[in-house]
Amino acid sequence: MSAPGSSAPRGGTASDRGPVQHVVFLVDTTRYALPLSAVSQVVVQPEGLVRVPRAPPPVLGVVNLRGRVVTVVDFSLLLDLPRPTQPQRKLILLERGRRDLALSVTDVEGFESVEKVSTQPRESRAPVRGVTRVKGMAVTVLDADALDVAVTHLFDRG
């Protein structure tokens, strides 16, 4: 929440304007967080994903959610992470303007306030902003815009 009279932009980071609500989710047993402002909704992954011919491997397919065709991307494949041993049961729908995009993840733990994100000193994957602690556990904080760019680059490869 911005203080009255504050001119901080809505999309600010936890480090530049105080605590920011994040959606905390799991891929296998690793915790990740995305700013709540970047997420439109979380749903149970429906049956019947339709595979898209010649789509890059991270694109699992498309699904019809409430009359909208949503592209479903496997989060672990997008970031070149090891294949999850647990089933991907949830979809995190991202707020990306005209494009409907969902990340397939293992589970969603809930919403948490993130006050400080420590940047990682070593080279990390582009969508990773840094790490924080939530309830004493490490959480990798992601940059929604960088995730969007990573998905866009999937389709630029050819």
Phi, psi and omega in degrees: 000133177278146176291151178305137180081359180285143179253019180297135179293153181301327184271017182299168180261165181301328184281340184253358179207028178087193184298141178232134178291136178230151170269123180258127182224166181247142164235108193062242180249006180268134181266138177229161178219141174235142176304136181301329180296342181267354186248128178270324177191167176235131180225160172289135181295120182284159172288161171085036171295135179262118180293140179259122181303137178061017176286150178298152184308323179294341179277109182286333181147200177234157178217149178268114177242110179053043176083004178245138178274119185246129175281127181254124182245133176285112184303317183295319178290325179300321182261012181055042177270161175301148180300128180298144177271341179260150181294147176275112187248347185235153174242131174256112180275125183269145176275095186234033178075235185283337184269134177263117186226137178228142175259129177272121183227168182291309182198164176244126182275328179147200183247133181224149176274126180248122183263321184222135177243122177271127178285149182276130181291332181271165179297134179229171179295145186308317182289352182274119176278322183164201181230156176215175176243132177233119182053040177080002182246144180290138178225130176275122182266132184253156176259115184298321180295320179292326175297317179300318178297318179299319179292318179300319179295335176303321185272347178280338181290144180197000000 
